[in-house]
Amino acid sequence: MPDGLRAEIAACRACEAHLEPRPVATFSPTARLLIIGQAPGTAVHASGVPWDDPSGDRLRQWTGLDAETMYDPAKVALVPMGFCYPGKASGGDKPPRRECAPLWHDRILAFLPPGRLTLLVGSHAQARYLPHTRAWGMTERVRRFAEFLPAFLPLPHPSWRVVGWMRRNPWFEAEIVPRLQAEIAQRLHHSYT
């Protein structure tokens, strides 16, 4: 059934009136790490490979994942809030289309194993999966990450804009990144038999 769902996603044209469809998502029923980001940027739209850009490089640094592991759908599911590049806006890309996550996320999550860790990368993913924290800022969610474990771990989006945020919040690299890497290693190396 995952192959059928993947084919349905690849054929999705729900937002065709608003963007050029090229859905990008990878997953399998064995992925013990789920990374939910925002939406593909121009580089990912061109390549069709999730996180195939400088943001992905930074995310791999934070997670300690090498490219081979990150792009192995048997280990890591890469599912954005919007599966297609949403287009340009003033100062960056448009936010992910709102139609996408309600169409596909629950169906994908039904295939993934229990006990997985979900990284909520950026405010859009955090708003959907941590709705009780909508009054909080992204910084507060990330600082209070332990409250969401073992299921979720919120992260800032790893775009170039995060560099200044990281300078103002040195605790992120000192405290959160090592814990993030430990949590990922635990999930990826633990046997769920």
C-alpha positions as CSV (number, residue, x, y, z in Angstrom):
1,M,0.0,0.0,0.0
2,P,2.8,2.6,0.6
3,D,3.7,2.3,-3.2
4,G,0.1,3.1,-4.1
5,L,0.1,6.1,-1.7
6,R,3.4,7.3,-3.1
7,A,2.0,7.1,-6.6
8,E,-1.1,9.0,-5.6
9,I,1.1,11.7,-4.0
10,A,3.3,11.9,-7.2
11,A,0.1,12.4,-9.3
12,C,-1.4,15.0,-6.9
13,R,-2.6,18.2,-8.7
14,A,-4.7,19.7,-5.9
15,C,-2.9,23.0,-6.0
16,E,-2.2,23.2,-9.7
17,A,-4.1,26.5,-10.0
18,H,-1.6,28.1,-7.5
19,L,1.8,26.5,-8.3
20,E,3.6,24.0,-10.6
21,P,3.0,20.6,-9.1
22,R,6.0,18.4,-8.3
23,P,5.3,16.7,-5.0
24,V,8.4,15.8,-3.0
25,A,8.1,13.3,0.0
26,T,9.7,10.0,0.9
27,F,8.6,7.5,3.5
28,S,8.3,3.8,4.2
29,P,6.6,1.7,6.9
30,T,10.0,1.2,8.7
31,A,11.1,4.8,9.0
32,R,11.8,5.5,12.7
33,L,12.6,9.1,12.1
34,L,10.1,11.5,10.5
35,I,11.3,15.0,9.5
36,I,8.4,17.4,8.8
37,G,9.6,20.6,7.2
38,Q,7.9,23.5,5.4
39,A,7.9,23.0,1.6
40,P,10.5,22.4,-1.1
41,G,12.5,25.4,-2.2
42,T,13.7,26.0,-5.8
43,A,16.6,23.6,-5.6
44,V,14.5,20.8,-4.3
45,H,11.8,21.5,-6.8
46,A,14.4,21.2,-9.5
47,S,16.0,18.0,-8.2
48,G,13.0,16.3,-6.7
49,V,15.2,15.3,-3.7
50,P,14.0,16.6,-0.2
51,W,16.4,18.9,1.6
52,D,18.7,18.9,-1.4
53,D,19.9,22.5,-0.6
54,P,22.0,24.4,1.9
55,S,19.1,24.1,4.5
56,G,19.4,20.3,4.1
57,D,23.2,20.5,4.7
58,R,22.6,22.5,7.9
59,L,19.9,20.0,9.0
60,R,22.2,17.1,8.5
61,Q,24.8,18.8,10.6
62,W,22.3,19.3,13.4
63,T,21.0,15.8,13.2
64,G,24.4,14.1,12.7
65,L,22.9,12.2,9.8
66,D,25.0,11.5,6.7
67,A,23.3,11.9,3.3
68,E,23.1,8.1,2.8
69,T,21.1,7.7,6.1
70,M,18.9,10.8,5.6
71,Y,17.9,9.7,2.1
72,D,17.2,6.1,3.1
73,P,13.4,6.0,3.3
74,A,13.6,2.7,5.3
75,K,15.1,4.8,8.1
76,V,14.0,8.4,7.6
77,A,10.7,9.8,6.3
78,L,10.9,13.2,4.8
79,V,7.4,14.7,4.6
80,P,7.0,18.5,4.3
81,M,3.9,20.5,5.2
82,G,3.5,21.3,1.5
83,F,4.8,18.8,-1.0
84,C,5.4,21.3,-3.8
85,Y,7.4,24.5,-4.2
86,P,4.9,27.3,-3.2
87,G,6.6,30.1,-5.2
88,K,8.4,33.3,-4.3
89,A,7.2,35.9,-1.8
90,S,8.7,39.1,-0.6
91,G,11.9,38.2,1.3
92,G,11.7,34.4,0.6
93,D,9.4,31.7,-0.4
94,K,5.6,31.6,0.1
95,P,4.4,29.5,3.0
96,P,3.3,25.9,2.3
97,R,-0.1,25.5,0.7
98,R,-2.7,24.7,3.4
99,E,-4.4,22.0,1.4
100,C,-1.5,19.6,1.4
101,A,-1.0,18.4,4.9
102,P,-4.7,17.6,5.5
103,L,-4.8,15.6,2.3
104,W,-1.7,13.5,2.9
105,H,-0.2,13.6,6.4
106,D,-2.7,11.3,8.2
107,R,-2.4,8.7,5.5
108,I,1.4,8.7,5.6
109,L,1.5,8.7,9.4
110,A,-0.7,5.6,9.4
111,F,2.1,3.7,7.7
112,L,4.9,4.8,9.9
113,P,5.9,2.7,13.0
114,P,5.1,3.6,16.6
115,G,7.9,4.8,18.7
116,R,9.2,7.1,16.0
117,L,10.7,10.5,16.6
118,T,9.2,13.4,14.6
119,L,11.3,16.5,14.0
120,L,9.0,19.5,13.6
121,V,11.2,21.8,11.5
122,G,9.9,25.4,11.5
123,S,6.8,27.1,12.7
124,H,4.4,25.6,10.2
125,A,5.0,22.0,11.3
126,Q,5.0,23.0,14.9
127,A,1.6,24.8,14.6
128,R,0.0,21.7,13.1
129,Y,1.5,19.1,15.5
130,L,1.8,21.2,18.7
131,P,-1.4,23.2,18.5
132,H,-1.6,23.9,22.2
133,T,1.6,25.9,21.8
134,R,0.3,28.4,19.2
135,A,0.7,31.3,21.6
136,W,4.4,30.4,22.1
137,G,7.1,31.6,19.7
138,M,9.3,29.1,17.9
139,T,12.2,29.9,20.2
140,E,10.1,28.9,23.3
141,R,9.0,25.6,21.6
142,V,12.6,24.7,20.8
143,R,13.9,25.7,24.3
144,R,11.1,23.5,25.9
145,F,11.8,20.6,23.5
146,A,11.9,18.0,26.3
147,E,8.2,18.6,27.0
148,F,7.4,17.1,23.6
149,L,9.6,14.0,23.8
150,P,9.6,11.1,23.1
151,A,7.2,11.8,20.1
152,F,8.3,15.2,18.9
153,L,11.3,17.5,18.8
154,P,10.7,21.1,17.5
155,L,13.6,22.8,15.6
156,P,14.0,26.1,13.9
157,H,14.1,26.0,10.1
158,P,17.7,25.6,9.0
159,S,17.6,28.3,6.3
160,W,20.3,31.0,6.1
161,R,18.1,33.1,8.4
162,V,18.8,30.8,11.3
163,V,22.5,31.9,11.6
164,G,21.6,35.1,13.5
165,W,19.0,33.3,15.6
166,M,21.7,30.7,16.6
167,R,24.1,33.5,17.6
168,R,21.4,35.0,19.9
169,N,20.6,31.6,21.3
170,P,23.8,29.7,21.8
171,W,22.0,27.2,24.0
172,F,20.7,25.6,20.8
173,E,24.0,24.2,19.6
174,A,25.3,23.6,23.2
175,E,22.2,21.8,24.6
176,I,19.6,20.9,21.9
177,V,21.9,19.7,19.1
178,P,23.6,17.0,21.2
179,R,20.3,15.8,22.6
180,L,18.8,15.8,19.1
181,Q,21.6,13.6,17.9
182,A,21.3,11.3,20.8
183,E,17.5,10.9,20.3
184,I,18.0,10.2,16.6
185,A,20.7,7.6,17.3
186,Q,18.5,5.9,19.8
187,R,15.6,5.6,17.3
188,L,17.7,4.5,14.4
189,H,19.7,1.9,16.2
190,H,17.0,0.5,18.4
191,S,15.3,-2.7,17.3
192,Y,11.4,-2.6,17.5
193,T,10.7,-6.3,17.1
